[in-house]
Amino acid sequence: MRRYFFDTRDNAEFYPDEFGIRLRSLREARQEAARCLSEMARDLLENSVVRELEVEIRDEEGNALMRATLHFFVELTSPDR
């Protein structure tokens, strides 16, 4: 099993993963990144108008392997009644 690191970004704020987790494959790492991104969205988007969330996967040597990004934008198209 390889150790994968899941660095996250919330708009301009970067949060490096210092511990990582051991997974069997890059496919499992991709699934973990999607789960992580969906949890970030659930916790952070409720009061947002514009937000960009990102999870970047890297290996033990620091090589970037994959990035998952969520762009969130709310536009009011009619006056609030």
PyMOL commands that place a pseudoatom at each C-alpha (Angstrom):
pseudoatom trace, name=CA, resn=MET, resi=1, chain=A, elem=C, hetatm=0, pos=[0.000, 0.000, 0.000]
pseudoatom trace, name=CA, resn=ARG, resi=2, chain=A, elem=C, hetatm=0, pos=[1.207, 3.468, -0.865]
pseudoatom trace, name=CA, resn=ARG, resi=3, chain=A, elem=C, hetatm=0, pos=[0.813, 6.621, 1.189]
pseudoatom trace, name=CA, resn=TYR, resi=4, chain=A, elem=C, hetatm=0, pos=[-1.140, 9.399, -0.518]
pseudoatom trace, name=CA, resn=PHE, resi=5, chain=A, elem=C, hetatm=0, pos=[-1.335, 12.994, 0.667]
pseudoatom trace, name=CA, resn=PHE, resi=6, chain=A, elem=C, hetatm=0, pos=[-4.433, 15.121, 0.159]
pseudoatom trace, name=CA, resn=ASP, resi=7, chain=A, elem=C, hetatm=0, pos=[-3.564, 18.806, 0.157]
pseudoatom trace, name=CA, resn=THR, resi=8, chain=A, elem=C, hetatm=0, pos=[-6.592, 21.093, 0.163]
pseudoatom trace, name=CA, resn=ARG, resi=9, chain=A, elem=C, hetatm=0, pos=[-7.272, 24.619, -0.946]
pseudoatom trace, name=CA, resn=ASP, resi=10, chain=A, elem=C, hetatm=0, pos=[-10.198, 26.861, -0.009]
pseudoatom trace, name=CA, resn=ASN, resi=11, chain=A, elem=C, hetatm=0, pos=[-10.067, 29.853, -2.349]
pseudoatom trace, name=CA, resn=ALA, resi=12, chain=A, elem=C, hetatm=0, pos=[-6.540, 31.198, -1.758]
pseudoatom trace, name=CA, resn=GLU, resi=13, chain=A, elem=C, hetatm=0, pos=[-5.917, 29.335, 1.524]
pseudoatom trace, name=CA, resn=PHE, resi=14, chain=A, elem=C, hetatm=0, pos=[-3.695, 26.251, 1.168]
pseudoatom trace, name=CA, resn=TYR, resi=15, chain=A, elem=C, hetatm=0, pos=[-3.678, 23.421, 3.710]
pseudoatom trace, name=CA, resn=PRO, resi=16, chain=A, elem=C, hetatm=0, pos=[-0.971, 20.776, 3.207]
pseudoatom trace, name=CA, resn=ASP, resi=17, chain=A, elem=C, hetatm=0, pos=[-1.611, 17.233, 4.379]
pseudoatom trace, name=CA, resn=GLU, resi=18, chain=A, elem=C, hetatm=0, pos=[1.265, 16.312, 6.666]
pseudoatom trace, name=CA, resn=PHE, resi=19, chain=A, elem=C, hetatm=0, pos=[0.178, 12.751, 7.447]
pseudoatom trace, name=CA, resn=GLY, resi=20, chain=A, elem=C, hetatm=0, pos=[-1.404, 11.163, 4.378]
pseudoatom trace, name=CA, resn=ILE, resi=21, chain=A, elem=C, hetatm=0, pos=[-3.226, 7.846, 4.323]
pseudoatom trace, name=CA, resn=ARG, resi=22, chain=A, elem=C, hetatm=0, pos=[-2.283, 4.438, 2.994]
pseudoatom trace, name=CA, resn=LEU, resi=23, chain=A, elem=C, hetatm=0, pos=[-4.407, 3.187, 0.123]
pseudoatom trace, name=CA, resn=ARG, resi=24, chain=A, elem=C, hetatm=0, pos=[-4.124, 0.305, -2.314]
pseudoatom trace, name=CA, resn=SER, resi=25, chain=A, elem=C, hetatm=0, pos=[-4.333, 2.283, -5.551]
pseudoatom trace, name=CA, resn=LEU, resi=26, chain=A, elem=C, hetatm=0, pos=[-4.632, 5.651, -7.245]
pseudoatom trace, name=CA, resn=ARG, resi=27, chain=A, elem=C, hetatm=0, pos=[-8.246, 4.735, -7.945]
pseudoatom trace, name=CA, resn=GLU, resi=28, chain=A, elem=C, hetatm=0, pos=[-8.909, 4.531, -4.183]
pseudoatom trace, name=CA, resn=ALA, resi=29, chain=A, elem=C, hetatm=0, pos=[-7.082, 7.833, -3.765]
pseudoatom trace, name=CA, resn=ARG, resi=30, chain=A, elem=C, hetatm=0, pos=[-9.357, 9.384, -6.401]
pseudoatom trace, name=CA, resn=GLN, resi=31, chain=A, elem=C, hetatm=0, pos=[-12.423, 8.134, -4.513]
pseudoatom trace, name=CA, resn=GLU, resi=32, chain=A, elem=C, hetatm=0, pos=[-11.019, 9.571, -1.281]
pseudoatom trace, name=CA, resn=ALA, resi=33, chain=A, elem=C, hetatm=0, pos=[-10.406, 12.939, -2.974]
pseudoatom trace, name=CA, resn=ALA, resi=34, chain=A, elem=C, hetatm=0, pos=[-14.005, 13.019, -4.213]
pseudoatom trace, name=CA, resn=ARG, resi=35, chain=A, elem=C, hetatm=0, pos=[-15.280, 12.168, -0.724]
pseudoatom trace, name=CA, resn=CYS, resi=36, chain=A, elem=C, hetatm=0, pos=[-13.070, 14.844, 0.822]
pseudoatom trace, name=CA, resn=LEU, resi=37, chain=A, elem=C, hetatm=0, pos=[-14.222, 17.444, -1.711]
pseudoatom trace, name=CA, resn=SER, resi=38, chain=A, elem=C, hetatm=0, pos=[-17.887, 16.636, -1.111]
pseudoatom trace, name=CA, resn=GLU, resi=39, chain=A, elem=C, hetatm=0, pos=[-17.410, 16.977, 2.667]
pseudoatom trace, name=CA, resn=MET, resi=40, chain=A, elem=C, hetatm=0, pos=[-15.662, 20.315, 2.183]
pseudoatom trace, name=CA, resn=ALA, resi=41, chain=A, elem=C, hetatm=0, pos=[-18.562, 21.477, -0.006]
pseudoatom trace, name=CA, resn=ARG, resi=42, chain=A, elem=C, hetatm=0, pos=[-21.136, 20.383, 2.577]
pseudoatom trace, name=CA, resn=ASP, resi=43, chain=A, elem=C, hetatm=0, pos=[-19.317, 22.225, 5.361]
pseudoatom trace, name=CA, resn=LEU, resi=44, chain=A, elem=C, hetatm=0, pos=[-18.276, 25.394, 3.523]
pseudoatom trace, name=CA, resn=LEU, resi=45, chain=A, elem=C, hetatm=0, pos=[-20.723, 26.294, 0.736]
pseudoatom trace, name=CA, resn=GLU, resi=46, chain=A, elem=C, hetatm=0, pos=[-23.924, 27.033, 2.652]
pseudoatom trace, name=CA, resn=ASN, resi=47, chain=A, elem=C, hetatm=0, pos=[-23.238, 30.763, 3.052]
pseudoatom trace, name=CA, resn=SER, resi=48, chain=A, elem=C, hetatm=0, pos=[-20.977, 31.183, 0.038]
pseudoatom trace, name=CA, resn=VAL, resi=49, chain=A, elem=C, hetatm=0, pos=[-21.570, 33.087, -3.158]
pseudoatom trace, name=CA, resn=VAL, resi=50, chain=A, elem=C, hetatm=0, pos=[-18.244, 32.383, -4.866]
pseudoatom trace, name=CA, resn=ARG, resi=51, chain=A, elem=C, hetatm=0, pos=[-15.908, 29.638, -3.744]
pseudoatom trace, name=CA, resn=GLU, resi=52, chain=A, elem=C, hetatm=0, pos=[-13.283, 27.362, -5.210]
pseudoatom trace, name=CA, resn=LEU, resi=53, chain=A, elem=C, hetatm=0, pos=[-12.401, 24.166, -3.371]
pseudoatom trace, name=CA, resn=GLU, resi=54, chain=A, elem=C, hetatm=0, pos=[-9.607, 21.853, -4.405]
pseudoatom trace, name=CA, resn=VAL, resi=55, chain=A, elem=C, hetatm=0, pos=[-8.009, 18.598, -3.331]
pseudoatom trace, name=CA, resn=GLU, resi=56, chain=A, elem=C, hetatm=0, pos=[-4.629, 17.700, -4.785]
pseudoatom trace, name=CA, resn=ILE, resi=57, chain=A, elem=C, hetatm=0, pos=[-3.218, 14.216, -4.364]
pseudoatom trace, name=CA, resn=ARG, resi=58, chain=A, elem=C, hetatm=0, pos=[0.517, 13.706, -4.130]
pseudoatom trace, name=CA, resn=ASP, resi=59, chain=A, elem=C, hetatm=0, pos=[2.667, 10.679, -3.440]
pseudoatom trace, name=CA, resn=GLU, resi=60, chain=A, elem=C, hetatm=0, pos=[5.342, 10.106, -0.787]
pseudoatom trace, name=CA, resn=GLU, resi=61, chain=A, elem=C, hetatm=0, pos=[7.982, 11.679, -3.021]
pseudoatom trace, name=CA, resn=GLY, resi=62, chain=A, elem=C, hetatm=0, pos=[5.908, 14.856, -3.378]
pseudoatom trace, name=CA, resn=ASN, resi=63, chain=A, elem=C, hetatm=0, pos=[4.842, 14.231, -6.980]
pseudoatom trace, name=CA, resn=ALA, resi=64, chain=A, elem=C, hetatm=0, pos=[1.444, 15.717, -7.853]
pseudoatom trace, name=CA, resn=LEU, resi=65, chain=A, elem=C, hetatm=0, pos=[-0.757, 12.887, -9.134]
pseudoatom trace, name=CA, resn=MET, resi=66, chain=A, elem=C, hetatm=0, pos=[-4.266, 14.280, -9.443]
pseudoatom trace, name=CA, resn=ARG, resi=67, chain=A, elem=C, hetatm=0, pos=[-6.386, 17.338, -8.690]
pseudoatom trace, name=CA, resn=ALA, resi=68, chain=A, elem=C, hetatm=0, pos=[-10.128, 17.588, -8.055]
pseudoatom trace, name=CA, resn=THR, resi=69, chain=A, elem=C, hetatm=0, pos=[-11.656, 21.068, -8.122]
pseudoatom trace, name=CA, resn=LEU, resi=70, chain=A, elem=C, hetatm=0, pos=[-15.124, 22.391, -7.357]
pseudoatom trace, name=CA, resn=HIS, resi=71, chain=A, elem=C, hetatm=0, pos=[-16.084, 25.873, -8.593]
pseudoatom trace, name=CA, resn=PHE, resi=72, chain=A, elem=C, hetatm=0, pos=[-19.148, 27.274, -6.844]
pseudoatom trace, name=CA, resn=PHE, resi=73, chain=A, elem=C, hetatm=0, pos=[-20.926, 30.434, -7.981]
pseudoatom trace, name=CA, resn=VAL, resi=74, chain=A, elem=C, hetatm=0, pos=[-24.362, 31.789, -7.066]
pseudoatom trace, name=CA, resn=GLU, resi=75, chain=A, elem=C, hetatm=0, pos=[-25.948, 34.460, -9.231]
pseudoatom trace, name=CA, resn=LEU, resi=76, chain=A, elem=C, hetatm=0, pos=[-29.212, 36.126, -8.285]
pseudoatom trace, name=CA, resn=THR, resi=77, chain=A, elem=C, hetatm=0, pos=[-31.279, 36.341, -11.477]
pseudoatom trace, name=CA, resn=SER, resi=78, chain=A, elem=C, hetatm=0, pos=[-34.396, 37.941, -10.023]
pseudoatom trace, name=CA, resn=PRO, resi=79, chain=A, elem=C, hetatm=0, pos=[-35.057, 40.187, -7.016]
pseudoatom trace, name=CA, resn=ASP, resi=80, chain=A, elem=C, hetatm=0, pos=[-35.681, 38.423, -3.724]
pseudoatom trace, name=CA, resn=ARG, resi=81, chain=A, elem=C, hetatm=0, pos=[-39.400, 38.640, -2.892]
for i in range(1, 81): cmd.bond("trace and resi %d" % i, "trace and resi %d" % (i + 1))
show_as sticks, trace
zoom trace
